[in-house]
Amino acid sequence: MRRRSVTGPILLILLGGAFLIYNLRPDIQLFDLLSQYWPFLLIAWGSLRLVEVFVDYFRGSLQHASGFTGGEVVLIVFICFIGWGAFEAHSHGIHFRPAWEAFGEHYDYNVSDQKPALAAAKVVFETNRGNLKVIGADTTDIKVTGRKSIQALNQSEADRGNDSTPLEIVAQGDTITVRTNQDRNTTSGKISEDLEITVPNRLNVEVHGNYGDYDVSEVKGNVEVQGDRSDVRLNKIGGNARIELQRSDLVRAADLSGKLDLQGKGSDLELENIGGEVTINGSYSGNLEFKNVAKPLHFESPNTDLRVAALPGQISMDLGELTGNNLVGPIHLVTKSKDVKIEDFSNSLDLETERGDIELDPKHMPLAKIDARSRSGQISLILPDKAGFQLVATTDHGDAVNDFGAPIQKETDGRASSLKGTVGQGASIRVVTERGTVTVRKEGSDADAPEKPEKPEKPEKPETET
């Protein structure tokens, strides 16, 4: 007789406990957590079964141990399918909410408060859900206006939620804290607040929240933003900025005088007119635009490592392509799978990609040292006519095309081809691809322009008798 497994009841207890926690703390995004950590359910299931096998072994009754039943196998496949789908949806910004959150109505309440900030050096905003718009001004007061929205089954429940979550402006030392107190909500309804705050522009600003859009502008001090699922917009900031997010659809910073430190995951990034050093560490799947960065820029993600000394021009990047112009080196770029096109760059360039085409057009003279490598992709190098350089361009499996002319010479060895030559005195240029075509041509040559179709010859007129 098979002994019944205790794994099922234990897993039911764990799931029941998770839903109980959600009922007591509705601010915890249970379904978002499950979409990310669902493999732990399978790990726990397998671990419990393994423990049962060891127990049966030491008891000498291993022959009575029950394996996975057909129903359990189907359930495992079902969990894997649903968990994988939920994770992919969460990765693309789709968030799950339980069906019972659709019940109830939304009740709105006006929010306002004002307090002086004469001795303060910093203002801190603590919120859970909602949008904040912080504007620096030539004033001595902190002024808050906005609207609170509460989801409830009736008016009395909404009033109770509003009374338990008052807005507070608290001064302590040189710090003023603005709290929404949403964590004190005594009802099960969801609370969200959209606030507009005017602060003295000399203050440092900190924002701590979970869900919402945060907009900070016209502040002369430093800005720090920490959030879970948040979008951030910074404009005309006089100090440094630090942003740490779990997930965002958009982070935009413009006219920032100091340095920028950005950590997290998200989609789109837009940086423009940054006076200090820029450090970005995270995973971003959308469109990335960097323009006019006065000091070093370092972008590091699981698939790309990019470093430039300065960026008077711009860099555009997405999952499959990176383009840049007017870059100041040393430039370092390592990427797994991107087509790369860089033009008008100075100082040295060190580039490596596993898959993707590379096009380099340095324009600047004297030429910088160039070392570009691709495991699989075409490499095109465009060089000024009067530049001096020492060139080695090779492909292990592919063709080498010399559109530059003498003194570049082509060599072929089986499937491998290479272009080598020295023009005057200048930097060394080395481009290598394991599989693909390498092409070297002159800037402004006919190869850069589209070919014109040949005109058809006019037919000869037939001779006629006179």
PERA-V713651 format. One record per pair of residues at least 24 apart in sequence whose C-alpha atoms are under 6 Angstrom apart, sorted by the first residue. I is the first residue (numbers start at 0). GAP is how many residues later the second one is. Records with the same first field share a line. If there is no record, write none. Layout:
I = GAP, GAP
This chain:
1 = 62
6 = 41
30 = 65
34 = 51, 52
35 = 51
103 = 48, 49
104 = 46, 47
105 = 44, 45
106 = 42, 43
107 = 40, 41
108 = 38, 39
109 = 37
110 = 34, 35, 36
111 = 32, 33
112 = 31
113 = 28, 29
114 = 26, 27
115 = 24, 25
116 = 24
119 = 54, 55
120 = 53, 82
121 = 53, 81, 82, 83
122 = 52, 53, 54, 82
123 = 53, 82, 83
124 = 52, 53, 82
125 = 53, 82
126 = 53, 82
127 = 81, 82
128 = 63, 81, 82, 83
129 = 62, 63, 64, 82
130 = 63, 81, 82, 83
131 = 63, 64, 82
132 = 63, 82
133 = 63, 64, 82
134 = 63, 82, 83
135 = 62, 63, 64, 65, 82, 83
136 = 63, 64
137 = 62
138 = 61
139 = 60
141 = 56, 57
142 = 54, 55
143 = 52, 53
144 = 50, 51
145 = 48, 49, 50
146 = 46, 47
147 = 44, 45
148 = 42, 43
149 = 40, 41
150 = 38, 39
151 = 37
160 = 24, 25, 26
285 = 32
286 = 30, 31
287 = 28, 29
288 = 26, 27
289 = 24, 25
302 = 32, 33
303 = 30, 31
304 = 28, 29
305 = 26, 27
306 = 24, 25
367 = 59
368 = 58, 59, 60
369 = 59
370 = 59, 60
371 = 59
372 = 58, 59, 60
373 = 59
374 = 58, 59
375 = 58, 59
376 = 59
377 = 58, 59, 60
378 = 59
379 = 58, 59
380 = 59
381 = 58, 59, 60, 61
382 = 59, 60
383 = 58, 59
384 = 57
387 = 35, 36, 37, 38
388 = 33, 34, 36, 37, 38, 39
389 = 32, 38, 39
390 = 29, 30, 38
391 = 27, 28, 38
392 = 25, 26, 37, 38, 39
393 = 24, 38
394 = 37, 38, 39
395 = 38
396 = 38
397 = 37, 38, 39
398 = 38
399 = 37, 38, 39
400 = 38
401 = 38
402 = 37, 38
403 = 36, 37, 38
